[in-house]
Amino acid sequence: MFRKILLSFIAAALLSSCATSPMGRKQFILIGDAEMNQMGVTSFQKMKTSSKISTNQQAQRYVQCVSQAIINELPDSWKQQAWETVVFEDNSANAFALPGGKIGVHTGLLNVAKNQDQLATVIGHEVAHVLSRHGAERVSQQIGLELALQTTDAISRNKMDNQGNQKALMSALGLGAQLGVLLPFSRTHESEADLFGIDLMAKAGFDPRQSVNLWKNMAAASSSRVPQFMSTHPNPEKRIEKLSAYMPNALQLQQQALQQGKRPRCQ
């Protein structure tokens, strides 16, 4: 019964979606861009003080070159933000973009992304998360989840006398909500960012075909993998399959960019 209450709440929330992602998916968003931008800027400032910034100036210029080429292709409302790109000294093959125009790249990624096109795949992917407002969507989902669990907790207190059973119920509901609601949405976000991301990098003149090679490199570099249903990321095989099916669209955008003289030369 309590699981039905939780799922009913989430379903009602999703039905009240008031936003649409760049890929055409309805979204449930409760938090505004200004609040998300402030959160992103504040988080990035903390990262710059708590994490080591790379002193390799060539790497900084290279990553900034790729980032700027993609930023130049964003809609004006996004392009006019004060974008900042920083390379952090970290061996993990990772990168991120935050609301408020912040991009971070770990030095470890430069060992996996073998050329500018592969690096553009990752940066385009991360920037696509920001433009798709995936962060705001996740925060909104968490707000809805917390409210649903609090409501269920209040109901359960009236129906259960055994405190241990009550805690077990809330724990099960929390895990069930996470697996049934939050993680699938995260995988949807990742798939959207893959496709929207190669659109962005192709519009800048980068070769979208290198996205497939990038994810092959990522798969080879990964030392372990959790089952897909417990992961927020699609497994590499499914990711490559979707990218390959979408490739004709991205190649058409790249051809248009090349005809306009957009030929990135980031080194």
Residue, then its C-alpha position, 0 to 999 in steps of 0.5 A: m500500500f505504501r509503495k503505491i502511495l509513493l508511486s502515485f505521488i511520483a506519477a502525479a508529479l510527472l504528469s504536472s511537468c511544465a518543461t521540455s528538454p531539448m530532445g523533446r522529453k517532458q520534465f518535472i522541474l521545481i527549481g529556477d535557473a537562477e538558483m541552479n546557477q548560484m549552486g553551480v558557481t558556489s560548488f565550482q569555487k569550492m572545487k577550485t580551493s579544495s582540488k588541485i588545479s593543473t599547472n600544465q598550461q598547454a593542457q589548460r589551453y587545449v581544453q579551453c579551446v575545445s570548450q570554447a568551440i562548443i560554447n560558441e554554438l550555444p543559444d545566445s542566452w547560454k553563450q552569453q554566460a561567463w563560462e569558465t573551464v578548468v583542468f584539475e589534477d586528477n587521474s580519473a577519466n572524468a569531466f563535468a559541467l555545472p549550471g552557471g557556466k562552469i566546466g571541469v576536466h580531470t587530467g586523467l580524461l586526457n589519457v582516454a580522449k585521444n584527440q580533440d574530437q573525443l574530448a569534444t564528445v565528453i565536453g559536449h555531453e557535459v554541457a548538454h546536461v546543463l542546457s537540458r537542465h538535468g541538474a534542476e530535474r534531479v533536484s526536483q525529483q529529490i524534493g518530490l521523493e523526500l516529500a513522498l517519503q515524509t508523507t508515507d512515514a506520517i501514514s505509517r506511524n498511524k498504522m504500525d506500532n513496531q518501530g523496527n518494522q517501521k524503519a524497515l518499511m521506510s528503508a525499503l521504500g527509499l531503496g525502491a524509490q531510488l531504483g524505480v524512479l531516480l536511477p532510470f531518470s539518470r540513465t535517461h539524462e545520460s542518453e539525452a546528453d549523449l545525443f544532444g552532446i554530439d549535436l553540439m560538438a558537430k555544430a562546432g565542426f568536430d567529428p561526431r564519429q569519434s564519439v564511438n571511439l571515445w566510449k570504446n576507450m572508456a570501456a577499455a579503461s574501466s576496471s569494473r562495471v556494475p549491472q546496468f539496472m543499478s547504474t546511472h550510465p548506459n553500458p558502453e555497448k548500448r551507448i555506442e549502439k544509440l550513437s551509431a543509429y543517431m550518427p547520420n543526423a550529427l554528420q549532417l550538422q558537421q557538414q554544415a559546420l565545415q561548409q561554414g568554415k568551422r574547423p577546430r584546431c585545438q592542440 
